[in-house]
């Protein structure tokens, strides 16, 4: 997953200024959970790496879900 700030810098904030939370409190811009956003500056390098992995998974799931919806709409 390409994060604008880069995953190589463990202190980089992945916020892309497209902040909008879904029903599960996941940001639709960076795919962090609200709790992760609030705790970001206090996270260790290991916690940040785990968070980046969760964000990548959430982004992939979101894109797959949208692709499925688009295919369904296209077939109608």
C-alpha positions as CSV (number, residue, x, y, z in Angstrom):
1,X,0.0,0.0,0.0
2,X,1.4,3.4,-0.9
3,X,1.0,5.8,2.0
4,X,1.7,9.4,1.0
5,X,4.1,10.0,3.9
6,X,5.8,6.6,3.3
7,X,5.9,3.5,5.4
8,X,9.7,3.7,5.6
9,X,9.5,6.5,8.1
10,X,8.0,5.0,11.2
11,X,7.0,8.4,12.5
12,X,5.3,9.5,9.3
13,X,1.7,10.4,9.7
14,X,-0.3,8.6,6.9
15,X,-3.1,11.3,7.0
16,X,-4.0,12.4,3.5
17,X,-6.4,15.1,4.7
18,X,-9.5,13.2,3.5
19,X,-10.8,12.6,6.9
20,X,-14.2,11.0,7.1
21,X,-15.1,8.1,9.5
22,X,-17.3,5.2,8.5
23,X,-19.7,3.4,10.8
24,X,-16.8,1.4,12.3
25,X,-14.8,4.6,13.0
26,X,-12.4,3.8,10.2
27,X,-11.1,6.9,8.3
28,X,-11.9,6.6,4.6
29,X,-8.7,8.6,3.8
30,X,-6.0,6.7,5.6
31,X,-7.9,3.6,6.8
32,X,-6.8,4.1,10.4
33,X,-9.3,3.4,13.2
34,X,-10.2,6.4,15.4
35,X,-8.3,4.8,18.3
36,X,-5.2,4.4,16.1
37,X,-5.4,8.1,15.0
38,X,-5.6,9.2,18.6
39,X,-2.7,7.0,19.7
40,X,-0.5,7.5,16.6
41,X,2.2,9.7,18.3
42,X,2.5,7.4,21.3
43,X,2.9,4.2,19.2
44,X,6.2,2.3,19.2
45,X,7.8,1.3,15.9
46,X,6.4,-2.2,16.2
47,X,2.9,-0.8,16.9
48,X,3.2,1.5,13.9
49,X,4.3,-1.3,11.6
50,X,1.3,-3.4,12.8
51,X,-1.0,-0.4,12.2
52,X,0.3,0.1,8.7
53,X,-0.4,-3.6,8.0
54,X,-4.0,-3.2,9.3
55,X,-4.4,-0.1,7.2
56,X,-3.3,-1.9,4.1
57,X,-5.7,-4.8,4.8
58,X,-8.6,-2.3,5.3
59,X,-7.8,-0.5,2.1
60,X,-7.6,-3.7,0.1
61,X,-11.0,-4.9,1.6
62,X,-12.5,-1.5,0.8
63,X,-11.3,-1.6,-2.8
64,X,-12.5,-5.1,-3.2
65,X,-15.9,-4.2,-1.8
66,X,-16.2,-1.2,-4.1
67,X,-15.1,-3.3,-7.1
68,X,-17.8,-5.9,-6.3
69,X,-20.4,-3.1,-6.1
70,X,-19.3,-1.6,-9.4
71,X,-19.4,-5.0,-11.1
72,X,-22.9,-5.5,-9.8
73,X,-24.1,-2.1,-10.9
74,X,-22.4,-2.6,-14.4
75,X,-24.2,-5.9,-14.9
76,X,-27.7,-4.4,-14.3
